[in-house]
Amino acid sequence: MSVPEALRLAREAELDLVEISPQADPPVVQVMDFGKFLYEQHKKEREAKKAQKMIEVKEIQLRPKTDPHHRGFKVRDARKWLEEGMKVKVRVRFRGREIAYPALALEDLKSVADELADVAVVEQQPNMEGRTMLMVLAPAGKPKKSTGKKEQDSGQDKDQNS
């Protein structure tokens, strides 16, 4: 179909002639209401944006001299955030001469990772960034241990009833 004929058809229908694929030979065009098309496209983008899951990143900050009692509070908060599906950054900040003992911070980070091993996986291993050592924990999948335990319990009940 020629261009003038296509334009005439679009004017008669009171619609727009929109070029869909200009690289094709011959170029592909379509008669449509371009304003409505843009509106629907924008609407689809908004729906897709709503459907996206926003992953929030929380952070706990420790020091090499943070005592186990205070670290327990922070680990408890991190556990709650991980169970809610958020990522957690664990940062150990060094002040003064503490920077000379990165092994202490590495030990702290590994113990935090061990305490949270049931709800988290280490996404980024501990590494130094300036005067801080940083580790990122991501939520682990749903634990399958609890379902297996229920199945074992029900098996024991059957044995006791027999």
C-alpha positions, 0 to 999 in steps of 0.5 A: 500500500502506498504512503498517500493511500495509508494516510488517506485511510488514517484520516478517514478513520480519524486515527493516526498512521504510526510507523511500527518497524522502520527498519523493515523493508518495506517499513511497517505502519499501523493505523491507530489512536496514538494517544491511546496507545501511549496511555496504555503503554504507560499504564503497563509500565506502571503495573510492571513497576508495582509488581516489582519487589523492592529489596530493602537493604538494612545495616548494622554497625559494630566495632571490634570492641562491641561486647557480645550483649550489644552484638546480640541486640543487633543480630536479633534485629538483623534476624528480624529483617532477614525474615522479612526478606530484606538484605543486611549489611554488617559493618565493623568500623575501626577507630584509631589503632583498631585498624591494626587488628582486622582479624578481630573484625573478621572473627566478629563477622564470621560469628554473626554469619554463623548465628544467622546461618539458618535465615541468611546466606553470605552474599558478599564475603567480608572485605575491607573498605577504607576503615571499615570491614563489610559483609552483606547477608541475603535472606535464605529460601524458606527453610525445609527443615521444619517440614521434614520435622513435621513428617518425622513427628507424624511418623512417630505418632503412627508407630506409637498408635500401633 
